[in-house]
Amino acid sequence: MITLTRTHSKTALLCVAFLLAGAGCQQQADTPQQSNNEAAATDSTAEMAHDEHTQDAHADHDEHGHEGHNHAADMTVYTCQPEQMIEAHYDTANGDPSASSAHLLIDGVEYDLTALPPTAGSNGFTVYETDIGINNDAGMKWQVSADTNKAVLSNKTLDGSVAESDEAILFDCQKTDG
């Protein structure tokens, strides 16, 4: 009979533990391997499924991290001049009918705008702003009528060098029916 010292016992126990752990990590030999033809068919099917949906489907993903709304289900579509289509989604909070933010989708790029408090001269328009705009040197201002039928997207000069009333109008928009 072999007698093990305390150190040898611990070493033997560790070796057995590693062998058992390693055995659990090995691939089962009984697992059927997928043939090359089957793998190619699976890859081809996945590619076709991906090709079948349009690039616009990627824009509907909530990559910007906002939870609690489904852009695809509640987008308002605007046809604008000069020639442009803008999609807008308005976030309301806690049942408040006025939106706290707007998300504009322009040429596949989503812009997040924050609602400004109403002013005396707003003429029933809600105003949303962002410091990130279509142009690198300016933000944007989205003014939308209370019924959301009309909207105007204009520049928002970041350095204050242009009076608010003199900001360039980028797009004059009408809500698309449907």
C-alpha positions as MATLAB code, in Angstrom:
seq = 'MITLTRTHSKTALLCVAFLLAGAGCQQQADTPQQSNNEAAATDSTAEMAHDEHTQDAHADHDEHGHEGHNHAADMTVYTCQPEQMIEAHYDTANGDPSASSAHLLIDGVEYDLTALPPTAGSNGFTVYETDIGINNDAGMKWQVSADTNKAVLSNKTLDGSVAESDEAILFDCQKTDG';
ca = [
       0.000    0.000    0.000;
       1.212    3.439   -0.879;
       1.138    6.098    1.768;
       0.994    9.700    0.673;
       2.267   12.628    2.627;
      -0.040   15.550    3.188;
       1.561   17.494    0.288;
       1.289   14.521   -2.059;
      -2.363   14.018   -1.099;
      -3.209   17.616   -1.979;
      -1.325   17.334   -5.269;
      -3.122   14.107   -6.188;
      -6.489   15.641   -5.283;
      -5.788   18.697   -7.454;
      -4.764   16.480  -10.383;
      -7.990   14.483  -10.119;
     -10.029   17.710   -9.942;
      -8.326   19.092  -13.083;
      -8.872   15.823  -14.941;
     -12.570   15.832  -14.079;
     -12.962   19.483  -15.029;
     -11.099   18.922  -18.293;
     -13.282   15.927  -19.149;
     -16.377   18.122  -18.916;
     -14.932   20.589  -21.411;
     -14.222   18.091  -24.174;
     -16.555   17.856  -27.170;
     -18.636   14.706  -27.236;
     -17.337   12.253  -29.840;
     -20.911   11.021  -30.339;
     -22.068   14.457  -31.530;
     -22.787   14.235  -35.260;
     -20.661   16.600  -37.282;
     -22.443   18.852  -39.742;
     -21.432   18.065  -43.290;
     -19.948   20.792  -45.469;
     -23.067   20.789  -47.663;
     -25.344   21.253  -44.646;
     -23.146   24.060  -43.281;
     -23.124   25.781  -46.672;
     -26.922   25.480  -46.901;
     -27.318   26.986  -43.427;
     -24.973   29.873  -44.265;
     -26.752   30.456  -47.575;
     -30.157   30.525  -45.881;
     -28.923   33.022  -43.297;
     -27.490   35.242  -46.025;
     -30.736   35.139  -48.004;
     -32.758   36.012  -44.903;
     -30.457   38.963  -44.243;
     -30.603   40.095  -47.885;
     -34.407   39.931  -47.915;
     -34.797   42.762  -45.433;
     -33.913   46.246  -46.538;
     -31.188   48.442  -45.159;
     -33.962   50.578  -43.654;
     -34.721   47.723  -41.287;
     -31.388   48.414  -39.596;
     -32.444   52.005  -38.967;
     -35.404   50.737  -36.948;
     -33.145   49.098  -34.386;
     -32.977   51.010  -31.139;
     -29.191   51.301  -31.227;
     -29.218   54.626  -29.455;
     -30.219   52.977  -26.195;
     -33.631   54.546  -25.603;
     -35.989   52.041  -24.022;
     -39.749   52.028  -23.958;
     -40.694   53.010  -27.482;
     -40.941   51.361  -30.855;
     -39.886   53.765  -33.586;
     -41.187   51.611  -36.430;
     -44.703   51.556  -34.988;
     -45.231   55.257  -34.347;
     -43.212   57.304  -36.817;
     -44.727   60.451  -38.297;
     -43.562   60.882  -41.891;
     -43.014   64.333  -43.387;
     -42.429   65.286  -47.012;
     -40.233   68.360  -47.111;
     -38.957   71.036  -49.463;
     -36.329   71.017  -50.750;
     -36.828   67.356  -51.691;
     -36.455   65.339  -48.470;
     -38.350   62.835  -46.350;
     -38.041   63.142  -42.572;
     -39.468   60.639  -40.100;
     -40.194   61.794  -36.556;
     -40.983   60.001  -33.316;
     -42.183   61.973  -30.293;
     -41.599   60.697  -26.733;
     -44.206   61.512  -24.130;
     -43.580   60.971  -20.438;
     -46.032   59.704  -17.804;
     -49.152   60.281  -19.913;
     -48.250   63.923  -20.550;
     -49.613   64.752  -24.027;
     -46.683   67.034  -24.848;
     -43.553   65.240  -25.969;
     -40.389   65.672  -23.939;
     -38.173   64.763  -26.884;
     -38.249   64.078  -30.601;
     -36.187   61.716  -32.715;
     -35.703   62.683  -36.360;
     -34.587   60.175  -38.961;
     -32.942   61.986  -41.881;
     -31.108   60.037  -44.592;
     -30.743   57.055  -42.255;
     -29.239   59.103  -39.398;
     -31.215   59.563  -36.194;
     -30.999   62.852  -34.314;
     -32.252   63.197  -30.724;
     -33.798   66.576  -29.907;
     -35.009   67.932  -26.564;
     -38.249   69.906  -26.155;
     -37.917   73.542  -25.140;
     -40.399   75.167  -22.747;
     -43.212   76.932  -24.665;
     -42.710   80.656  -25.238;
     -45.265   83.438  -25.711;
     -44.475   83.777  -29.436;
     -44.532   80.072  -30.281;
     -47.847   80.314  -32.230;
     -48.880   76.807  -31.174;
     -45.626   75.243  -32.345;
     -43.558   72.955  -30.141;
     -39.821   73.500  -30.473;
     -37.137   70.818  -30.148;
     -33.382   71.473  -30.316;
     -30.076   69.661  -30.529;
     -26.463   70.803  -30.763;
     -25.804   68.027  -33.287;
     -26.944   68.870  -36.778;
     -26.799   67.943  -40.425;
     -24.014   70.477  -40.843;
     -20.903   70.097  -38.697;
     -20.883   73.726  -37.573;
     -24.507   73.989  -36.396;
     -27.189   72.230  -34.427;
     -30.832   71.968  -35.445;
     -34.200   73.308  -34.368;
     -37.396   71.357  -35.204;
     -40.600   73.391  -34.901;
     -43.764   71.323  -35.225;
     -47.406   72.455  -35.140;
     -49.678   71.235  -32.341;
     -51.489   68.890  -34.759;
     -48.082   67.726  -36.146;
     -49.238   68.502  -39.720;
     -46.556   71.136  -40.369;
     -42.925   71.301  -39.306;
     -39.837   73.363  -40.049;
     -36.233   72.246  -39.579;
     -33.752   75.082  -39.276;
     -30.118   75.600  -38.338;
     -29.165   76.422  -34.771;
     -25.897   78.336  -34.781;
     -23.905   77.158  -31.785;
     -21.798   80.252  -31.170;
     -24.757   82.662  -31.101;
     -23.382   84.713  -34.011;
     -26.702   84.489  -35.912;
     -29.971   85.826  -34.529;
     -32.574   83.111  -33.965;
     -34.948   84.751  -36.455;
     -32.190   84.777  -39.113;
     -31.294   81.069  -38.887;
     -31.366   79.279  -42.237;
     -34.401   77.085  -42.863;
     -33.188   73.666  -43.954;
     -36.556   72.021  -44.673;
     -40.197   73.111  -44.733;
     -42.301   69.996  -44.135;
     -45.857   68.704  -44.391;
     -47.121   65.535  -42.731;
     -47.630   62.736  -45.246;
     -51.102   61.189  -45.279;
     -51.360   57.533  -44.467;
];
